[in-house]
Amino acid sequence: MTSRVRRRLPGWAWGLAGVATLLAVLEAVPRAGVVDRRFLPTSSDILGTLVHRLGSGEFWTALGQTLTTWGAGLGIALTAGVALGVVIGMAPFLRAATASTIEFLRPVPSVALIPVAVLLFGTGRASTLLLVVYASFWQVLVQVLSGVQDVDPVASDTARSYRFSLWARVRTVIWPTTLPYAMTGLRLAASVALILTVTGELLIGTPGLGLLISRAQSSGAVASMYALVVVTGLLGVALNLLARAVEARALFWHPSIRGEAP
């Protein structure tokens, strides 16, 4: 019986069921007194506050500021990661010379750079952009390097034997193989960029949703704080779906998108 129900219900229905269950639990736990409602409001209180927030101009201004920082940081990281990844990946001596540096810098948490960012750029958007670009750049660079290394050596040797120009080799041999890796890097970087954007707004004070969350927490507006946290979660889901849509559009020819066997 259970297997039949699973076959009948689509995936989105199970997702909605999970959200509904979570909302029911959040509604019941504070009402039952398990958690003080001053610190964990009911889901109905949070959703009511969220609706009220959606009607304020301050919220939409903050949302636009967050998306601006996210988009600018992701764009810079994507451009730099793809360009450097292709250049380094095509030159074995550059790959060997930069391998240790990349492995040293990549694990450094972006949050640890907050004092450096504030010292260099103050509490403006540039500080948060530094964090976003630094964290997102590695996601793209590592994927592009892997893509360049995965190029078929026979195809690469054939292009050389036919004396393809450097640009022709990149366009016809290297990029088609690297593009799926770059799209994976974009999808990963999009999520990381949002995390660092909100983190920078929370800790540095850059204008955006994170700053609104910090102000709501410090002023004791707990329901408003949770409502804004819900917004950041929904924003993360929306941006992830957007990244997947871009990936599917860019890789419409790839077997993984077309559903064909590799």
Protein Blocks (a to p, Z undefined) as FASTA:
>chain_A
ZZmmmmmpcfklmmmmmmmmmmmmmmmmmmnomacfklmccfklmmmmmmmmmmpmklmm
mmmmmmmmmmmmmmmmmmmmmmmmmmmmmmmklmmmmmmmmmmmmmpcfklmmmmmmmmn
ojafklmmmmmmmmmmmmmmmmmmmmmmmpcfklmmmmmmnopafklmmmmmmmmmmmmm
mmmmmmmmmmmmmmmmmmmmmmnopacjklmmmmmmmnopaklmmmmmmmmmmmmmmmmm
mmmmmmmmmmmmpmklnopaZZ
